[in-house]
Every structure is written in C-alpha cells, then in structure tokens.
Amino acid sequence: MTNKLSLILGALIVGAFCYDWMAQDGESTIFLAKKGILLIEYIEFWR
C-alpha cells in the first residue's frame, strides 16, 4: 500500500466517523464498537 493510498483511506474513514457523529449522533460508531467487542470476546473464547 502506498502512502498516498493510505492517506486517502484514512481520510475516508475519518470522514465517515465525522459524518456519523454529525448526522446520527454516533449511533453507527457505537453499534460497530459494541459488535467489535463481542467479536473480540468470541475470538478470545476460542483461544
């Protein structure tokens, strides 16, 4: 991955989080964080 591509992807991710916080009060971000925690706990169970 080149530096230019990584900067573009990083800017898109930051932009998506900013849009979520402005338009939906962070509901999608909180949902994804909760699902990520559940995924980590599920993977930890199989360790």
Contact map, one row per residue, 1 for C-alpha under 8 A:
11101100000000000000000000000000000000000000000
11111100000000000000000000000000000000000000000
11111110000000000000000000000000000000000000000
01111111000000000000000000000000000000000000000
11111111100000000000000000000000000000000000000
11111111110000000000000000000000000000000000000
00111111111000000000000000000000000000000000000
00011111111100000000000000000000000000000000000
00001111111110000000000000000000000000000000000
00000111111111000000000000000000000000000000000
00000011111111100000000000000000000000000000000
00000001111111110000000000000000000000000000000
00000000111111111000000000000000000000000000000
00000000011111111100000000000000000000000000000
00000000001111111110000000000000000000000000000
00000000000111111111000000000000000000000000000
00000000000011111111100001001000000000000000000
00000000000001111111110000000000000000000000000
00000000000000111111111100000000000000000000000
00000000000000011111111111111000000000000000000
00000000000000001111111111101000000000000000000
00000000000000000111111111000000000000000000000
00000000000000000011111111000000000000000000000
00000000000000000011111111110000000000000000000
00000000000000000001111111100000000000000000000
00000000000000001001111111111100000000000000000
00000000000000000001100111111110000000000000000
00000000000000000001000101111111000000000000000
00000000000000001001100001111111100000000000000
00000000000000000000000001111111110000000000000
00000000000000000000000000111111111000000000000
00000000000000000000000000011111111100000000000
00000000000000000000000000001111111110000000000
00000000000000000000000000000111111111000000000
00000000000000000000000000000011111111100000000
00000000000000000000000000000001111111110000000
00000000000000000000000000000000111111111000000
00000000000000000000000000000000011111111100000
00000000000000000000000000000000001111111110000
00000000000000000000000000000000000111111111000
00000000000000000000000000000000000011111111100
00000000000000000000000000000000000001111111110
00000000000000000000000000000000000000111111111
00000000000000000000000000000000000000011111111
00000000000000000000000000000000000000001111111
00000000000000000000000000000000000000000111111
00000000000000000000000000000000000000000011111
